[in-house]
Amino acid sequence: MIPAAAFCCLMQCAFAAQRYMDEPQNGMYVWMIVSTLLAFVFPFLLVARSRYPELVFWLCCAVVLVFPYDPMLLLMALTALLARRSSTKRTVRVVGVATVIAVGAHLRDALNTPESSLWHMIFAKPHTGRNGVPLEMLTGETPVVVTAVCVALIEVAIATLIGLHIRSRANLQTVKARADAATSHAATLQSDLNNQQLADAIAAEAHDTLAHSLSLLALNASALQAEAGKLEPSAQTQPLVRQCEDIRRQAAGALDEAHAIIDMLRHPQRAWEQLIPSDETALTRDSLDALVGDARNAGMRLNTWIDIQQLSALDEGIGKIAYRAIQEGLTNARRHAPDAPVSLEVTANPTHGVHVHVSNPAPPTATAKTGATDSTTRATSSSASQTTPAQSPVIQDSARPTRIITPHDGSHSHNGLAGLTARIASAHGACRYGLDERLVFHLDVRLPWIASARR
């Protein structure tokens, strides 16, 4: 566009300068030289047509009016303005102004003397008007002027149509993009609706089954506590009364947690608020004391080694994952090896991160099933909760290296550990679990130390 506009400006300026070539001292001669030089500069106004289309248009109008240039520069600016601005009043105004200036520029050339006019040269007899041969016209002045005016009007019409075409194509692309976005949004809403319907169905099923069963458990625990309270107080009955109270309290707590999860399924918009770390699920000394105390009150033989430092500087999300890892390890041991001793090791510091290790011997029923094969094969025949046929790499523990056999038996008994592993992986941690060669089940969790954002 810039070379084309510069060429058109130079061409008409060159013809207009012919009448002043014999008078170098004339001021118009200097003006023509300046106009010729600026013809290389003004077309660069088109570079700014995208950001300032209206300003560029009016500047081009002034340039064509002041200097003896062809209106091509103005027409290019008109097209750029019409393509980028859609106001009807502005469109009518700029097209009208461009028409007047384009017609005036062509008439300025057509009304010049024949030797200084591009239009006269077009209508001149061939081989005249050069090399000393006088210019001979093939027609009168009127056809020259009418043709110049018609060409100017056609040029303005073409520039206007091109600008409107570019604008309509851009509007079409915008409308198509909006339609695609609306379609995508509708698909997302439909997917969210389907997911919410599924969540509502799961919540209803959980309410009808799990919550009902937990309600019966809490009711029976209360009845058991009431019956135990009727016994004569003695050293033998006091532990029974305390255990009844623990059962009732734990059943009530489980029922509350079930209702909370059901509520999250029914109201996912409030789920994130309920999933944030709380005092009960944070990795604190109080929460660990409560968790260990509940396990021991339930009859678990639990040995602990806990070394936690600067917990106030640990990210709450990492702390909650570590707490859930401890909770899952103790729950898994209580469920699948209720009479076995359990070892819990928890270390947390900025240097080494967070490390949780839970271990317990496999239950006797699992050990009895192993007989005719080596230790790896025997491990695959043990309880479905803590067995697998595949071995994982050695876990480098600070106290002992342990060869872990990762569970993979296709049952549902490891859903909790599988979910815990995915959750730990999302926090860029590592989780390994399974039986070693001595049929001791291990859960080993390592999490990075991430500083709390509240500091």
BELLINHU-V613808 format. One record per residue. N is the residue number from 0. RES is the residue in three letters. PSI is psi in whole degrees, 0 to 359 (none if undefined). Layout:
BEGIN
N_RES_PSI ; N_RES_PSI
END
This chain:
BEGIN
0_MET_319 ; 1_ILE_312 ; 2_PRO_322 ; 3_ALA_316 ; 4_ALA_320 ; 5_ALA_320 ; 6_PHE_315 ; 7_CYS_320 ; 8_CYS_316 ; 9_LEU_321 ; 10_MET_310 ; 11_GLN_327 ; 12_CYS_323 ; 13_ALA_319 ; 14_PHE_319 ; 15_ALA_334 ; 16_ALA_351 ; 17_GLN_323 ; 18_ARG_347 ; 19_TYR_6 ; 20_MET_331 ; 21_ASP_0 ; 22_GLU_76 ; 23_PRO_335 ; 24_GLN_352 ; 25_ASN_143 ; 26_GLY_329 ; 27_MET_331 ; 28_TYR_315 ; 29_VAL_320 ; 30_TRP_321 ; 31_MET_324 ; 32_ILE_315 ; 33_VAL_317 ; 34_SER_321 ; 35_THR_316 ; 36_LEU_318 ; 37_LEU_342 ; 38_ALA_339 ; 39_PHE_347 ; 40_VAL_313 ; 41_PHE_324 ; 42_PRO_339 ; 43_PHE_353 ; 44_LEU_332 ; 45_LEU_342 ; 46_VAL_328 ; 47_ALA_12 ; 48_ARG_335 ; 49_SER_316 ; 50_ARG_323 ; 51_TYR_65 ; 52_PRO_321 ; 53_GLU_318 ; 54_LEU_316 ; 55_VAL_320 ; 56_PHE_312 ; 57_TRP_326 ; 58_LEU_320 ; 59_CYS_324 ; 60_CYS_315 ; 61_ALA_320 ; 62_VAL_314 ; 63_VAL_327 ; 64_LEU_318 ; 65_VAL_320 ; 66_PHE_154 ; 67_PRO_63 ; 68_TYR_158 ; 69_ASP_150 ; 70_PRO_10 ; 71_MET_319 ; 72_LEU_317 ; 73_LEU_318 ; 74_LEU_322 ; 75_MET_319 ; 76_ALA_324 ; 77_LEU_315 ; 78_THR_316 ; 79_ALA_321 ; 80_LEU_315 ; 81_LEU_329 ; 82_ALA_336 ; 83_ARG_352 ; 84_ARG_133 ; 85_SER_9 ; 86_SER_131 ; 87_THR_317 ; 88_LYS_317 ; 89_ARG_320 ; 90_THR_312 ; 91_VAL_318 ; 92_ARG_311 ; 93_VAL_326 ; 94_VAL_319 ; 95_GLY_316 ; 96_VAL_316 ; 97_ALA_323 ; 98_THR_313 ; 99_VAL_315 ; 100_ILE_320 ; 101_ALA_316 ; 102_VAL_318 ; 103_GLY_321 ; 104_ALA_317 ; 105_HIS_322 ; 106_LEU_325 ; 107_ARG_321 ; 108_ASP_320 ; 109_ALA_333 ; 110_LEU_359 ; 111_ASN_171 ; 112_THR_151 ; 113_PRO_324 ; 114_GLU_342 ; 115_SER_19 ; 116_SER_129 ; 117_LEU_320 ; 118_TRP_322 ; 119_HIS_324 ; 120_MET_327 ; 121_ILE_322 ; 122_PHE_11 ; 123_ALA_158 ; 124_LYS_139 ; 125_PRO_145 ; 126_HIS_22 ; 127_THR_160 ; 128_GLY_12 ; 129_ARG_159 ; 130_ASN_36 ; 131_GLY_359 ; 132_VAL_124 ; 133_PRO_148 ; 134_LEU_129 ; 135_GLU_127 ; 136_MET_145 ; 137_LEU_349 ; 138_THR_176 ; 139_GLY_184 ; 140_GLU_325 ; 141_THR_311 ; 142_PRO_326 ; 143_VAL_313 ; 144_VAL_317 ; 145_VAL_318 ; 146_THR_317 ; 147_ALA_318 ; 148_VAL_317 ; 149_CYS_318 ; 150_VAL_319 ; 151_ALA_316 ; 152_LEU_320 ; 153_ILE_318 ; 154_GLU_316 ; 155_VAL_319 ; 156_ALA_317 ; 157_ILE_315 ; 158_ALA_320 ; 159_THR_315 ; 160_LEU_321 ; 161_ILE_316 ; 162_GLY_316 ; 163_LEU_324 ; 164_HIS_315 ; 165_ILE_319 ; 166_ARG_315 ; 167_SER_323 ; 168_ARG_319 ; 169_ALA_319 ; 170_ASN_323 ; 171_LEU_317 ; 172_GLN_322 ; 173_THR_315 ; 174_VAL_319 ; 175_LYS_319 ; 176_ALA_319 ; 177_ARG_321 ; 178_ALA_319 ; 179_ASP_319 ; 180_ALA_320 ; 181_ALA_320 ; 182_THR_316 ; 183_SER_320 ; 184_HIS_320 ; 185_ALA_320 ; 186_ALA_321 ; 187_THR_318 ; 188_LEU_320 ; 189_GLN_319 ; 190_SER_318 ; 191_ASP_321 ; 192_LEU_316 ; 193_ASN_318 ; 194_ASN_321 ; 195_GLN_323 ; 196_GLN_320 ; 197_LEU_318 ; 198_ALA_321 ; 199_ASP_320 ; 200_ALA_318 ; 201_ILE_319 ; 202_ALA_319 ; 203_ALA_318 ; 204_GLU_318 ; 205_ALA_322 ; 206_HIS_322 ; 207_ASP_336 ; 208_THR_294 ; 209_LEU_310 ; 210_ALA_323 ; 211_HIS_316 ; 212_SER_318 ; 213_LEU_325 ; 214_SER_317 ; 215_LEU_321 ; 216_LEU_316 ; 217_ALA_321 ; 218_LEU_315 ; 219_ASN_324 ; 220_ALA_321 ; 221_SER_319 ; 222_ALA_320 ; 223_LEU_320 ; 224_GLN_320 ; 225_ALA_319 ; 226_GLU_321 ; 227_ALA_329 ; 228_GLY_340 ; 229_LYS_347 ; 230_LEU_156 ; 231_GLU_130 ; 232_PRO_127 ; 233_SER_174 ; 234_ALA_333 ; 235_GLN_328 ; 236_THR_336 ; 237_GLN_315 ; 238_PRO_324 ; 239_LEU_319 ; 240_VAL_318 ; 241_ARG_319 ; 242_GLN_322 ; 243_CYS_319 ; 244_GLU_319 ; 245_ASP_318 ; 246_ILE_316 ; 247_ARG_317 ; 248_ARG_317 ; 249_GLN_323 ; 250_ALA_318 ; 251_ALA_319 ; 252_GLY_319 ; 253_ALA_322 ; 254_LEU_318 ; 255_ASP_318 ; 256_GLU_322 ; 257_ALA_317 ; 258_HIS_323 ; 259_ALA_318 ; 260_ILE_319 ; 261_ILE_320 ; 262_ASP_324 ; 263_MET_323 ; 264_LEU_322 ; 265_ARG_334 ; 266_HIS_75 ; 267_PRO_337 ; 268_GLN_338 ; 269_ARG_3 ; 270_ALA_319 ; 271_TRP_327 ; 272_GLU_326 ; 273_GLN_340 ; 274_LEU_350 ; 275_ILE_151 ; 276_PRO_140 ; 277_SER_176 ; 278_ASP_330 ; 279_GLU_334 ; 280_THR_7 ; 281_ALA_156 ; 282_LEU_84 ; 283_THR_166 ; 284_ARG_321 ; 285_ASP_315 ; 286_SER_323 ; 287_LEU_320 ; 288_ASP_318 ; 289_ALA_318 ; 290_LEU_315 ; 291_VAL_320 ; 292_GLY_318 ; 293_ASP_320 ; 294_ALA_317 ; 295_ARG_325 ; 296_ASN_334 ; 297_ALA_1 ; 298_GLY_7 ; 299_MET_135 ; 300_ARG_99 ; 301_LEU_123 ; 302_ASN_129 ; 303_THR_147 ; 304_TRP_104 ; 305_ILE_125 ; 306_ASP_97 ; 307_ILE_137 ; 308_GLN_143 ; 309_GLN_44 ; 310_LEU_335 ; 311_SER_340 ; 312_ALA_358 ; 313_LEU_140 ; 314_ASP_137 ; 315_GLU_326 ; 316_GLY_317 ; 317_ILE_319 ; 318_GLY_322 ; 319_LYS_321 ; 320_ILE_318 ; 321_ALA_319 ; 322_TYR_316 ; 323_ARG_328 ; 324_ALA_316 ; 325_ILE_316 ; 326_GLN_317 ; 327_GLU_320 ; 328_GLY_316 ; 329_LEU_321 ; 330_THR_318 ; 331_ASN_318 ; 332_ALA_319 ; 333_ARG_329 ; 334_ARG_316 ; 335_HIS_340 ; 336_ALA_68 ; 337_PRO_333 ; 338_ASP_0 ; 339_ALA_147 ; 340_PRO_146 ; 341_VAL_138 ; 342_SER_131 ; 343_LEU_125 ; 344_GLU_125 ; 345_VAL_122 ; 346_THR_139 ; 347_ALA_121 ; 348_ASN_159 ; 349_PRO_336 ; 350_THR_313 ; 351_HIS_358 ; 352_GLY_207 ; 353_VAL_128 ; 354_HIS_125 ; 355_VAL_128 ; 356_HIS_120 ; 357_VAL_131 ; 358_SER_150 ; 359_ASN_148 ; 360_PRO_149 ; 361_ALA_150 ; 362_PRO_153 ; 363_PRO_326 ; 364_THR_327 ; 365_ALA_321 ; 366_THR_324 ; 367_ALA_337 ; 368_LYS_346 ; 369_THR_130 ; 370_GLY_300 ; 371_ALA_358 ; 372_THR_179 ; 373_ASP_184 ; 374_SER_323 ; 375_THR_319 ; 376_THR_321 ; 377_ARG_324 ; 378_ALA_325 ; 379_THR_343 ; 380_SER_358 ; 381_SER_193 ; 382_SER_146 ; 383_ALA_341 ; 384_SER_338 ; 385_GLN_45 ; 386_THR_162 ; 387_THR_156 ; 388_PRO_352 ; 389_ALA_140 ; 390_GLN_145 ; 391_SER_168 ; 392_PRO_164 ; 393_VAL_134 ; 394_ILE_122 ; 395_GLN_96 ; 396_ASP_149 ; 397_SER_334 ; 398_ALA_325 ; 399_ARG_141 ; 400_PRO_135 ; 401_THR_128 ; 402_ARG_119 ; 403_ILE_136 ; 404_ILE_108 ; 405_THR_132 ; 406_PRO_140 ; 407_HIS_71 ; 408_ASP_2 ; 409_GLY_1 ; 410_SER_181 ; 411_HIS_5 ; 412_SER_347 ; 413_HIS_17 ; 414_ASN_321 ; 415_GLY_316 ; 416_LEU_323 ; 417_ALA_317 ; 418_GLY_322 ; 419_LEU_320 ; 420_THR_316 ; 421_ALA_321 ; 422_ARG_320 ; 423_ILE_321 ; 424_ALA_325 ; 425_SER_338 ; 426_ALA_14 ; 427_HIS_34 ; 428_GLY_188 ; 429_ALA_139 ; 430_CYS_126 ; 431_ARG_146 ; 432_TYR_155 ; 433_GLY_184 ; 434_LEU_142 ; 435_ASP_188 ; 436_GLU_344 ; 437_ARG_15 ; 438_LEU_42 ; 439_VAL_126 ; 440_PHE_136 ; 441_HIS_141 ; 442_LEU_114 ; 443_ASP_121 ; 444_VAL_131 ; 445_ARG_130 ; 446_LEU_146 ; 447_PRO_154 ; 448_TRP_114 ; 449_ILE_124 ; 450_ALA_147 ; 451_SER_140 ; 452_ALA_346 ; 453_ARG_348 ; 454_ARG_none
END
